[in-house]
Amino acid sequence: MSSRPKKAFPLRIEPALWSALERCAAADFRSVNAEIEVLLREALARRGLKVAPPEERRRGRPPKEEKE
């Protein structure tokens, strides 16, 4: 299963805001990047813009291949 690549870009952010994002992300057991994505999706939804949900990614070990 190949997922679409994510767009990468540098983000300049104030240290106080970064600290708040780190605390918020840790409380939700997310990375700061994932927390920013969630917050952006919520903000867009409040403005009436719908964004397709992210692809579900498989978690855990890949299944063992059966031998013939």
All heavy atoms as a GROMACS GRO file, in nm:
protein
  546
    1MET      N    1   0.085  -0.116   0.000
    1MET     CA    2   0.000   0.000   0.000
    1MET      C    3   0.090   0.123   0.000
    1MET      O    4   0.167   0.144   0.091
    1MET     CB    5  -0.089  -0.003   0.124
    1MET     CG    6  -0.158   0.126   0.152
    1MET     SD    7  -0.288   0.122   0.275
    1MET     CE    8  -0.207   0.075   0.423
    2SER      N    9   0.084   0.203  -0.104
    2SER     CA   10   0.165   0.324  -0.107
    2SER      C   11   0.076   0.443  -0.076
    2SER      O   12  -0.030   0.459  -0.135
    2SER     CB   13   0.232   0.340  -0.243
    2SER     OG   14   0.136   0.367  -0.340
    3SER      N   15   0.119   0.522   0.018
    3SER     CA   16   0.040   0.640   0.052
    3SER      C   17   0.098   0.760  -0.022
    3SER      O   18   0.213   0.760  -0.063
    3SER     CB   19   0.043   0.663   0.202
    3SER     OG   20   0.175   0.687   0.244
    4ARG      N   21   0.014   0.858  -0.040
    4ARG     CA   22   0.060   0.979  -0.107
    4ARG      C   23   0.161   1.050  -0.017
    4ARG      O   24   0.144   1.054   0.104
    4ARG     CB   25  -0.058   1.070  -0.134
    4ARG     CG   26  -0.157   1.009  -0.230
    4ARG     CD   27  -0.268   1.103  -0.260
    4ARG     NE   28  -0.312   1.174  -0.140
    4ARG     CZ   29  -0.430   1.227  -0.123
    4ARG    NH1   30  -0.520   1.217  -0.217
    4ARG    NH2   31  -0.462   1.290  -0.013
    5PRO      N   32   0.264   1.107  -0.077
    5PRO     CA   33   0.362   1.178   0.005
    5PRO      C   34   0.301   1.304   0.065
    5PRO      O   35   0.212   1.365   0.005
    5PRO     CB   36   0.473   1.212  -0.093
    5PRO     CG   37   0.410   1.209  -0.226
    5PRO     CD   38   0.297   1.109  -0.217
    6LYS      N   39   0.345   1.339   0.183
    6LYS     CA   40   0.297   1.461   0.247
    6LYS      C   41   0.383   1.578   0.203
    6LYS      O   42   0.500   1.562   0.172
    6LYS     CB   43   0.303   1.447   0.399
    6LYS     CG   44   0.203   1.348   0.452
    6LYS     CD   45   0.197   1.356   0.601
    6LYS     CE   46   0.085   1.268   0.652
    6LYS     NZ   47   0.054   1.296   0.789
    7LYS      N   48   0.324   1.693   0.200
    7LYS     CA   49   0.394   1.814   0.165
    7LYS      C   50   0.477   1.859   0.285
    7LYS      O   51   0.427   1.871   0.396
    7LYS     CB   52   0.293   1.924   0.128
    7LYS     CG   53   0.350   2.057   0.098
    7LYS     CD   54   0.419   2.058  -0.034
    7LYS     CE   55   0.468   2.198  -0.065
    7LYS     NZ   56   0.556   2.201  -0.176
    8ALA      N   57   0.606   1.880   0.264
    8ALA     CA   58   0.695   1.926   0.370
    8ALA      C   59   0.729   2.072   0.346
    8ALA      O   60   0.750   2.114   0.232
    8ALA     CB   61   0.822   1.842   0.372
    9PHE      N   62   0.731   2.150   0.453
    9PHE     CA   63   0.772   2.289   0.442
    9PHE      C   64   0.823   2.337   0.578
    9PHE      O   65   0.781   2.287   0.681
    9PHE     CB   66   0.656   2.377   0.393
    9PHE     CG   67   0.544   2.392   0.493
    9PHE    CD1   68   0.538   2.504   0.575
    9PHE    CD2   69   0.448   2.295   0.507
    9PHE    CE1   70   0.435   2.517   0.668
    9PHE    CE2   71   0.345   2.307   0.599
    9PHE     CZ   72   0.338   2.419   0.680
   10PRO      N   73   0.914   2.433   0.577
   10PRO     CA   74   0.964   2.485   0.704
   10PRO      C   75   0.859   2.575   0.770
   10PRO      O   76   0.785   2.646   0.701
   10PRO     CB   77   1.088   2.566   0.665
   10PRO     CG   78   1.067   2.600   0.523
   10PRO     CD   79   0.981   2.491   0.463
   11LEU      N   80   0.851   2.570   0.899
   11LEU     CA   81   0.754   2.650   0.973
   11LEU      C   82   0.828   2.727   1.082
   11LEU      O   83   0.891   2.667   1.169
   11LEU     CB   84   0.648   2.559   1.035
   11LEU     CG   85   0.543   2.626   1.125
   11LEU    CD1   86   0.458   2.722   1.042
   11LEU    CD2   87   0.455   2.520   1.189
   12ARG      N   88   0.822   2.856   1.074
   12ARG     CA   89   0.881   2.939   1.179
   12ARG      C   90   0.772   2.969   1.280
   12ARG      O   91   0.664   3.018   1.244
   12ARG     CB   92   0.938   3.068   1.119
   12ARG     CG   93   1.062   3.042   1.035
   12ARG     CD   94   1.115   3.169   0.974
   12ARG     NE   95   1.031   3.223   0.868
   12ARG     CZ   96   1.029   3.177   0.744
   12ARG    NH1   97   1.104   3.076   0.709
   12ARG    NH2   98   0.951   3.232   0.653
   13ILE      N   99   0.799   2.939   1.406
   13ILE     CA  100   0.696   2.952   1.509
   13ILE      C  101   0.759   3.003   1.637
   13ILE      O  102   0.874   2.969   1.668
   13ILE     CB  103   0.624   2.816   1.528
   13ILE    CG1  104   0.500   2.831   1.609
   13ILE    CG2  105   0.716   2.712   1.582
   13ILE    CD1  106   0.407   2.712   1.599
   14GLU      N  107   0.688   3.084   1.710
   14GLU     CA  108   0.739   3.140   1.835
   14GLU      C  109   0.759   3.030   1.938
   14GLU      O  110   0.680   2.935   1.946
   14GLU     CB  111   0.641   3.244   1.890
   14GLU     CG  112   0.626   3.366   1.804
   14GLU     CD  113   0.525   3.464   1.862
   14GLU    OE1  114   0.475   3.442   1.974
   14GLU    OE2  115   0.497   3.563   1.794
   15PRO      N  116   0.864   3.040   2.018
   15PRO     CA  117   0.892   2.936   2.117
   15PRO      C  118   0.777   2.911   2.215
   15PRO      O  119   0.750   2.796   2.251
   15PRO     CB  120   1.016   2.988   2.190
   15PRO     CG  121   1.083   3.078   2.092
   15PRO     CD  122   0.972   3.141   2.013
   16ALA      N  123   0.707   3.015   2.256
   16ALA     CA  124   0.596   2.996   2.350
   16ALA      C  125   0.483   2.916   2.286
   16ALA      O  126   0.423   2.830   2.350
   16ALA     CB  127   0.544   3.132   2.398
   17LEU      N  128   0.456   2.944   2.160
   17LEU     CA  129   0.353   2.869   2.089
   17LEU      C  130   0.396   2.724   2.068
   17LEU      O  131   0.316   2.631   2.084
   17LEU     CB  132   0.323   2.936   1.954
   17LEU     CG  133   0.212   2.876   1.870
   17LEU    CD1  134   0.082   2.864   1.947
   17LEU    CD2  135   0.192   2.960   1.744
   18TRP      N  136   0.523   2.703   2.037
   18TRP     CA  137   0.575   2.567   2.020
   18TRP      C  138   0.561   2.488   2.150
   18TRP      O  139   0.519   2.372   2.149
   18TRP     CB  140   0.721   2.571   1.975
   18TRP     CG  141   0.777   2.434   1.952
   18TRP    CD1  142   0.854   2.362   2.038
   18TRP    CD2  143   0.755   2.351   1.839
   18TRP    NE1  144   0.884   2.239   1.984
   18TRP    CE2  145   0.823   2.229   1.862
   18TRP    CE3  146   0.685   2.366   1.721
   18TRP    CZ2  147   0.824   2.125   1.771
   18TRP    CZ3  148   0.685   2.262   1.630
   18TRP    CH2  149   0.754   2.143   1.656
   19SER      N  150   0.593   2.552   2.262
   19SER     CA  151   0.580   2.484   2.392
   19SER      C  152   0.436   2.445   2.419
   19SER      O  153   0.408   2.336   2.468
   19SER     CB  154   0.631   2.575   2.504
   19SER     OG  155   0.769   2.594   2.492
   20ALA      N  156   0.344   2.535   2.387
   20ALA     CA  157   0.202   2.504   2.407
   20ALA      C  158   0.159   2.388   2.318
   20ALA      O  159   0.083   2.300   2.361
   20ALA     CB  160   0.117   2.628   2.378
   21LEU      N  161   0.208   2.385   2.194
   21LEU     CA  162   0.176   2.274   2.104
   21LEU      C  163   0.234   2.143   2.156
   21LEU      O  164   0.167   2.039   2.148
   21LEU     CB  165   0.231   2.303   1.964
   21LEU     CG  166   0.153   2.402   1.880
   21LEU    CD1  167   0.233   2.443   1.759
   21LEU    CD2  168   0.019   2.345   1.839
   22GLU      N  169   0.356   2.146   2.209
   22GLU     CA  170   0.416   2.025   2.265
   22GLU      C  171   0.333   1.971   2.381
   22GLU      O  172   0.309   1.851   2.391
   22GLU     CB  173   0.558   2.053   2.313
   22GLU     CG  174   0.659   2.064   2.202
   22GLU     CD  175   0.798   2.089   2.253
   22GLU    OE1  176   0.816   2.174   2.344
   22GLU    OE2  177   0.891   2.023   2.202
   23ARG      N  178   0.287   2.060   2.470
   23ARG     CA  179   0.205   2.016   2.584
   23ARG      C  180   0.074   1.957   2.537
   23ARG      O  181   0.030   1.852   2.585
   23ARG     CB  182   0.180   2.133   2.680
   23ARG     CG  183   0.302   2.177   2.757
   23ARG     CD  184   0.267   2.275   2.869
   23ARG     NE  185   0.191   2.390   2.823
   23ARG     CZ  186   0.244   2.503   2.777
   23ARG    NH1  187   0.375   2.515   2.769
   23ARG    NH2  188   0.167   2.603   2.740
   24CYS      N  189   0.011   2.024   2.442
   24CYS     CA  190  -0.117   1.977   2.388
   24CYS      C  191  -0.101   1.842   2.319
   24CYS      O  192  -0.182   1.751   2.337
   24CYS     CB  193  -0.172   2.083   2.292
   24CYS     SG  194  -0.343   2.062   2.249
   25ALA      N  195   0.005   1.829   2.241
   25ALA     CA  196   0.031   1.704   2.169
   25ALA      C  197   0.057   1.590   2.267
   25ALA      O  198   0.006   1.479   2.250
   25ALA     CB  199   0.149   1.721   2.075
   26ALA      N  200   0.136   1.617   2.369
   26ALA     CA  201   0.168   1.514   2.468
   26ALA      C  202   0.042   1.468   2.541
   26ALA      O  203   0.025   1.349   2.568
   26ALA     CB  204   0.271   1.566   2.567
   27ALA      N  205  -0.048   1.561   2.569
   27ALA     CA  206  -0.172   1.526   2.639
   27ALA      C  207  -0.259   1.434   2.553
   27ALA      O  208  -0.334   1.352   2.606
   27ALA     CB  209  -0.250   1.652   2.675
   28ASP      N  210  -0.248   1.447   2.421
   28ASP     CA  211  -0.326   1.364   2.329
   28ASP      C  212  -0.247   1.248   2.272
   28ASP      O  213  -0.293   1.181   2.179
   28ASP     CB  214  -0.379   1.451   2.214
   28ASP     CG  215  -0.482   1.553   2.260
   28ASP    OD1  216  -0.546   1.530   2.364
   28ASP    OD2  217  -0.498   1.656   2.191
   29PHE      N  218  -0.125   1.226   2.322
   29PHE     CA  219  -0.036   1.118   2.275
   29PHE      C  220  -0.012   1.129   2.124
   29PHE      O  221  -0.021   1.031   2.051
   29PHE     CB  222  -0.092   0.980   2.310
   29PHE     CG  223  -0.109   0.961   2.458
   29PHE    CD1  224  -0.234   0.967   2.516
   29PHE    CD2  225   0.002   0.939   2.539
   29PHE    CE1  226  -0.250   0.950   2.652
   29PHE    CE2  227  -0.013   0.922   2.675
   29PHE     CZ  228  -0.139   0.928   2.733
   30ARG      N  229   0.017   1.251   2.079
   30ARG     CA  230   0.045   1.276   1.938
   30ARG      C  231   0.180   1.344   1.925
   30ARG      O  232   0.231   1.401   2.019
   30ARG     CB  233  -0.058   1.371   1.876
   30ARG     CG  234  -0.196   1.320   1.864
   30ARG     CD  235  -0.279   1.423   1.788
   30ARG     NE  236  -0.415   1.378   1.775
   30ARG     CZ  237  -0.520   1.440   1.828
   30ARG    NH1  238  -0.507   1.550   1.895
   30ARG    NH2  239  -0.641   1.390   1.811
   31SER      N  240   0.233   1.343   1.803
   31SER     CA  241   0.350   1.425   1.774
   31SER      C  242   0.302   1.569   1.755
   31SER      O  243   0.183   1.594   1.734
   31SER     CB  244   0.418   1.376   1.646
   31SER     OG  245   0.335   1.398   1.535
   32VAL      N  246   0.394   1.662   1.762
   32VAL     CA  247   0.357   1.802   1.739
   32VAL      C  248   0.305   1.817   1.596
   32VAL      O  249   0.207   1.888   1.573
   32VAL     CB  250   0.476   1.897   1.766
   32VAL    CG1  251   0.443   2.039   1.727
   32VAL    CG2  252   0.516   1.891   1.912
   33ASN      N  253   0.366   1.749   1.501
   33ASN     CA  254   0.320   1.756   1.363
   33ASN      C  255   0.175   1.709   1.351
   33ASN      O  256   0.092   1.775   1.288
   33ASN     CB  257   0.410   1.671   1.273
   33ASN     CG  258   0.376   1.688   1.127
   33ASN    OD1  259   0.409   1.789   1.069
   33ASN    ND2  260   0.307   1.590   1.070
   34ALA      N  261   0.143   1.597   1.413
   34ALA     CA  262   0.006   1.545   1.407
   34ALA      C  263  -0.091   1.641   1.477
   34ALA      O  264  -0.204   1.661   1.431
   34ALA     CB  265  -0.001   1.406   1.471
   35GLU      N  266  -0.047   1.700   1.587
   35GLU     CA  267  -0.132   1.795   1.659
   35GLU      C  268  -0.161   1.918   1.572
   35GLU      O  269  -0.276   1.965   1.568
   35GLU     CB  270  -0.064   1.838   1.789
   35GLU     CG  271  -0.152   1.920   1.880
   35GLU     CD  272  -0.269   1.844   1.938
   35GLU    OE1  273  -0.261   1.720   1.950
   35GLU    OE2  274  -0.369   1.908   1.972
   36ILE      N  275  -0.061   1.967   1.501
   36ILE     CA  276  -0.082   2.082   1.412
   36ILE      C  277  -0.182   2.044   1.303
   36ILE      O  278  -0.272   2.124   1.271
   36ILE     CB  279   0.052   2.129   1.352
   36ILE    CG1  280   0.138   2.194   1.462
   36ILE    CG2  281   0.030   2.227   1.238
   36ILE    CD1  282   0.281   2.224   1.420
   37GLU      N  283  -0.171   1.924   1.247
   37GLU     CA  284  -0.266   1.880   1.144
   37GLU      C  285  -0.408   1.876   1.200
   37GLU      O  286  -0.503   1.921   1.134
   37GLU     CB  287  -0.227   1.744   1.089
   37GLU     CG  288  -0.110   1.748   0.995
   37GLU     CD  289  -0.090   1.618   0.920
   37GLU    OE1  290  -0.190   1.549   0.889
   37GLU    OE2  291   0.026   1.585   0.891
   38VAL      N  292  -0.425   1.823   1.321
   38VAL     CA  293  -0.557   1.816   1.383
   38VAL      C  294  -0.613   1.957   1.403
   38VAL      O  295  -0.730   1.984   1.371
   38VAL     CB  296  -0.551   1.739   1.517
   38VAL    CG1  297  -0.678   1.756   1.596
   38VAL    CG2  298  -0.523   1.592   1.492
   39LEU      N  299  -0.531   2.045   1.456
   39LEU     CA  300  -0.577   2.182   1.482
   39LEU      C  301  -0.613   2.254   1.352
   39LEU      O  302  -0.713   2.328   1.347
   39LEU     CB  303  -0.469   2.260   1.558
   39LEU     CG  304  -0.444   2.212   1.701
   39LEU    CD1  305  -0.323   2.282   1.760
   39LEU    CD2  306  -0.567   2.234   1.788
   40LEU      N  307  -0.535   2.232   1.247
   40LEU     CA  308  -0.567   2.294   1.118
   40LEU      C  309  -0.698   2.241   1.062
   40LEU      O  310  -0.782   2.316   1.010
   40LEU     CB  311  -0.454   2.271   1.018
   40LEU     CG  312  -0.328   2.353   1.040
   40LEU    CD1  313  -0.217   2.306   0.947
   40LEU    CD2  314  -0.355   2.501   1.019
   41ARG      N  315  -0.720   2.110   1.073
   41ARG     CA  316  -0.846   2.051   1.025
   41ARG      C  317  -0.965   2.107   1.103
   41ARG      O  318  -1.070   2.138   1.045
   41ARG     CB  319  -0.844   1.899   1.037
   41ARG     CG  320  -0.756   1.834   0.934
   41ARG     CD  321  -0.750   1.681   0.953
   41ARG     NE  322  -0.658   1.623   0.861
   41ARG     CZ  323  -0.686   1.597   0.733
   41ARG    NH1  324  -0.804   1.622   0.686
   41ARG    NH2  325  -0.594   1.544   0.654
   42GLU      N  326  -0.950   2.120   1.235
   42GLU     CA  327  -1.058   2.176   1.317
   42GLU      C  328  -1.086   2.321   1.279
   42GLU      O  329  -1.203   2.362   1.268
   42GLU     CB  330  -1.021   2.168   1.466
   42GLU     CG  331  -1.023   2.027   1.522
   42GLU     CD  332  -0.972   2.020   1.665
   42GLU    OE1  333  -0.929   2.124   1.721
   42GLU    OE2  334  -0.975   1.909   1.721
   43ALA      N  335  -0.982   2.400   1.257
   43ALA     CA  336  -0.999   2.540   1.220
   43ALA      C  337  -1.068   2.552   1.084
   43ALA      O  338  -1.158   2.635   1.065
   43ALA     CB  339  -0.865   2.611   1.218
   44LEU      N  340  -1.029   2.468   0.988
   44LEU     CA  341  -1.092   2.470   0.856
   44LEU      C  342  -1.239   2.428   0.865
   44LEU      O  343  -1.325   2.486   0.798
   44LEU     CB  344  -1.017   2.380   0.759
   44LEU     CG  345  -0.880   2.433   0.714
   44LEU    CD1  346  -0.806   2.325   0.636
   44LEU    CD2  347  -0.894   2.559   0.632
   45ALA      N  348  -1.269   2.328   0.948
   45ALA     CA  349  -1.407   2.283   0.965
   45ALA      C  350  -1.493   2.395   1.024
   45ALA      O  351  -1.608   2.414   0.981
   45ALA     CB  352  -1.412   2.160   1.055
   46ARG      N  353  -1.439   2.471   1.118
   46ARG     CA  354  -1.514   2.584   1.176
   46ARG      C  355  -1.545   2.690   1.070
   46ARG      O  356  -1.643   2.761   1.080
   46ARG     CB  357  -1.437   2.647   1.291
   46ARG     CG  358  -1.448   2.570   1.421
   46ARG     CD  359  -1.402   2.651   1.540
   46ARG     NE  360  -1.266   2.703   1.524
   46ARG     CZ  361  -1.155   2.638   1.560
   46ARG    NH1  362  -1.163   2.518   1.612
   46ARG    NH2  363  -1.038   2.695   1.545
   47ARG      N  364  -1.459   2.699   0.969
   47ARG     CA  365  -1.482   2.796   0.861
   47ARG      C  366  -1.567   2.737   0.749
   47ARG      O  367  -1.590   2.801   0.648
   47ARG     CB  368  -1.349   2.842   0.803
   47ARG     CG  369  -1.274   2.930   0.897
   47ARG     CD  370  -1.147   2.979   0.834
   47ARG     NE  371  -1.084   3.077   0.918
   47ARG     CZ  372  -1.017   3.181   0.873
   47ARG    NH1  373  -1.003   3.199   0.744
   47ARG    NH2  374  -0.963   3.266   0.956
   48GLY      N  375  -1.610   2.613   0.766
   48GLY     CA  376  -1.697   2.551   0.668
   48GLY      C  377  -1.625   2.482   0.554
   48GLY      O  378  -1.688   2.447   0.455
   49LEU      N  379  -1.495   2.463   0.567
   49LEU     CA  380  -1.419   2.394   0.463
   49LEU      C  381  -1.397   2.249   0.505
   49LEU      O  382  -1.340   2.223   0.610
   49LEU     CB  383  -1.284   2.461   0.442
   49LEU     CG  384  -1.291   2.605   0.392
   49LEU    CD1  385  -1.154   2.669   0.398
   49LEU    CD2  386  -1.345   2.608   0.251
   50LYS      N  387  -1.444   2.158   0.423
   50LYS     CA  388  -1.428   2.017   0.455
   50LYS      C  389  -1.304   1.963   0.387
   50LYS      O  390  -1.282   1.986   0.269
   50LYS     CB  391  -1.551   1.938   0.413
   50LYS     CG  392  -1.673   1.980   0.489
   50LYS     CD  393  -1.784   1.883   0.470
   50LYS     CE  394  -1.902   1.933   0.553
   50LYS     NZ  395  -1.991   1.829   0.589
   51VAL      N  396  -1.225   1.890   0.464
   51VAL     CA  397  -1.104   1.827   0.412
   51VAL      C  398  -1.122   1.677   0.430
   51VAL      O  399  -1.167   1.632   0.535
   51VAL     CB  400  -0.979   1.876   0.490
   51VAL    CG1  401  -0.854   1.808   0.439
   51VAL    CG2  402  -0.966   2.027   0.480
   52ALA      N  403  -1.087   1.602   0.328
   52ALA     CA  404  -1.100   1.457   0.337
   52ALA      C  405  -1.017   1.406   0.455
   52ALA      O  406  -0.907   1.456   0.480
   52ALA     CB  407  -1.053   1.392   0.208
   53PRO      N  408  -1.069   1.308   0.528
   53PRO     CA  409  -0.991   1.254   0.639
   53PRO      C  410  -0.864   1.187   0.589
   53PRO      O  411  -0.859   1.141   0.474
   53PRO     CB  412  -1.085   1.152   0.704
   53PRO     CG  413  -1.187   1.122   0.601
   53PRO     CD  414  -1.195   1.240   0.510
   54PRO      N  415  -0.761   1.184   0.674
   54PRO     CA  416  -0.637   1.121   0.631
   54PRO      C  417  -0.655   0.972   0.610
   54PRO      O  418  -0.745   0.910   0.666
   54PRO     CB  419  -0.540   1.148   0.746
   54PRO     CG  420  -0.627   1.176   0.863
   54PRO     CD  421  -0.754   1.233   0.810
   55GLU      N  422  -0.568   0.914   0.526
   55GLU     CA  423  -0.573   0.770   0.502
   55GLU      C  424  -0.546   0.695   0.632
   55GLU      O  425  -0.460   0.735   0.709
   55GLU     CB  426  -0.464   0.729   0.402
   55GLU     CG  427  -0.491   0.761   0.261
   55GLU     CD  428  -0.379   0.710   0.171
   55GLU    OE1  429  -0.296   0.628   0.216
   55GLU    OE2  430  -0.375   0.753   0.056
   56GLU      N  431  -0.619   0.589   0.652
   56GLU     CA  432  -0.592   0.503   0.768
   56GLU      C  433  -0.464   0.427   0.741
   56GLU      O  434  -0.449   0.366   0.635
   56GLU     CB  435  -0.707   0.405   0.791
   56GLU     CG  436  -0.830   0.470   0.846
   56GLU     CD  437  -0.811   0.516   0.990
   56GLU    OE1  438  -0.743   0.447   1.068
   56GLU    OE2  439  -0.865   0.622   1.024
   57ARG      N  440  -0.372   0.434   0.834
   57ARG     CA  441  -0.247   0.361   0.817
   57ARG      C  442  -0.251   0.236   0.903
   57ARG      O  443  -0.305   0.237   1.014
   57ARG     CB  444  -0.129   0.449   0.859
   57ARG     CG  445  -0.113   0.568   0.769
   57ARG     CD  446   0.014   0.640   0.794
   57ARG     NE  447   0.032   0.669   0.935
   57ARG     CZ  448   0.136   0.733   0.984
   57ARG    NH1  449   0.230   0.776   0.906
   57ARG    NH2  450   0.146   0.757   1.113
   58ARG      N  451  -0.195   0.130   0.850
   58ARG     CA  452  -0.190   0.005   0.926
   58ARG      C  453  -0.091   0.021   1.039
   58ARG      O  454   0.013   0.082   1.022
   58ARG     CB  455  -0.149  -0.109   0.834
   58ARG     CG  456  -0.253  -0.134   0.726
   58ARG     CD  457  -0.214  -0.248   0.642
   58ARG     NE  458  -0.219  -0.368   0.724
   58ARG     CZ  459  -0.229  -0.490   0.676
   58ARG    NH1  460  -0.233  -0.508   0.548
   58ARG    NH2  461  -0.233  -0.594   0.755
   59ARG      N  462  -0.124  -0.033   1.152
   59ARG     CA  463  -0.036  -0.026   1.267
   59ARG      C  464   0.014  -0.164   1.301
   59ARG      O  465  -0.048  -0.264   1.269
   59ARG     CB  466  -0.111   0.033   1.387
   59ARG     CG  467  -0.157   0.174   1.359
   59ARG     CD  468  -0.224   0.233   1.479
   59ARG     NE  469  -0.193   0.375   1.480
   59ARG     CZ  470  -0.121   0.434   1.571
   59ARG    NH1  471  -0.076   0.369   1.674
   59ARG    NH2  472  -0.096   0.562   1.564
   60GLY      N  473   0.126  -0.170   1.366
   60GLY     CA  474   0.181  -0.297   1.409
   60GLY      C  475   0.268  -0.361   1.304
   60GLY      O  476   0.301  -0.302   1.201
   61ARG      N  477   0.302  -0.482   1.330
   61ARG     CA  478   0.388  -0.556   1.238
   61ARG      C  479   0.313  -0.596   1.114
   61ARG      O  480   0.195  -0.628   1.119
   61ARG     CB  481   0.442  -0.681   1.305
   61ARG     CG  482   0.537  -0.653   1.417
   61ARG     CD  483   0.590  -0.782   1.470
   61ARG     NE  484   0.683  -0.754   1.578
   61ARG     CZ  485   0.755  -0.845   1.637
   61ARG    NH1  486   0.746  -0.971   1.600
   61ARG    NH2  487   0.838  -0.812   1.735
   62PRO      N  488   0.382  -0.600   1.002
   62PRO     CA  489   0.315  -0.650   0.880
   62PRO      C  490   0.288  -0.800   0.895
   62PRO      O  491   0.362  -0.870   0.965
   62PRO     CB  492   0.417  -0.623   0.769
   62PRO     CG  493   0.546  -0.594   0.836
   62PRO     CD  494   0.518  -0.555   0.977
   63PRO      N  495   0.185  -0.849   0.830
   63PRO     CA  496   0.157  -0.993   0.840
   63PRO      C  497   0.268  -1.075   0.776
   63PRO      O  498   0.330  -1.033   0.680
   63PRO     CB  499   0.025  -1.009   0.763
   63PRO     CG  500   0.012  -0.888   0.680
   63PRO     CD  501   0.092  -0.780   0.745
   64LYS      N  502   0.290  -1.193   0.834
   64LYS     CA  503   0.392  -1.283   0.778
   64LYS      C  504   0.342  -1.338   0.647
   64LYS      O  505   0.224  -1.370   0.633
   64LYS     CB  506   0.419  -1.398   0.875
   64LYS     CG  507   0.491  -1.355   1.000
   64LYS     CD  508   0.524  -1.476   1.084
   64LYS     CE  509   0.601  -1.432   1.208
   64LYS     NZ  510   0.634  -1.547   1.292
   65GLU      N  511   0.434  -1.348   0.553
   65GLU     CA  512   0.396  -1.405   0.424
   65GLU      C  513   0.392  -1.556   0.438
   65GLU      O  514   0.478  -1.617   0.501
   65GLU     CB  515   0.498  -1.365   0.318
   65GLU     CG  516   0.497  -1.217   0.287
   65GLU     CD  517   0.594  -1.182   0.177
   65GLU    OE1  518   0.637  -1.272   0.103
   65GLU    OE2  519   0.629  -1.064   0.170
   66GLU      N  520   0.289  -1.616   0.380
   66GLU     CA  521   0.276  -1.761   0.388
   66GLU      C  522   0.367  -1.825   0.284
   66GLU      O  523   0.377  -1.779   0.171
   66GLU     CB  524   0.131  -1.802   0.361
   66GLU     CG  525   0.039  -1.757   0.472
   66GLU     CD  526  -0.102  -1.806   0.448
   66GLU    OE1  527  -0.119  -1.911   0.382
   66GLU    OE2  528  -0.195  -1.740   0.494
   67LYS      N  529   0.433  -1.935   0.324
   67LYS     CA  530   0.520  -2.007   0.231
   67LYS      C  531   0.437  -2.107   0.152
   67LYS      O  532   0.343  -2.164   0.202
   67LYS     CB  533   0.629  -2.080   0.309
   67LYS     CG  534   0.722  -1.984   0.378
   67LYS     CD  535   0.831  -2.058   0.450
   67LYS     CE  536   0.923  -1.960   0.520
   67LYS     NZ  537   1.029  -2.028   0.594
   68GLU      N  538   0.474  -2.124   0.027
   68GLU     CA  539   0.398  -2.216  -0.059
   68GLU      C  540   0.439  -2.358  -0.038
   68GLU      O  541   0.541  -2.400  -0.006
   68GLU     CB  542   0.418  -2.177  -0.204
   68GLU     CG  543   0.356  -2.044  -0.235
   68GLU     CD  544   0.376  -2.007  -0.381
   68GLU    OE1  545   0.414  -2.092  -0.463
   68GLU    OE2  546   0.353  -1.891  -0.412
   0.00000   0.00000   0.00000
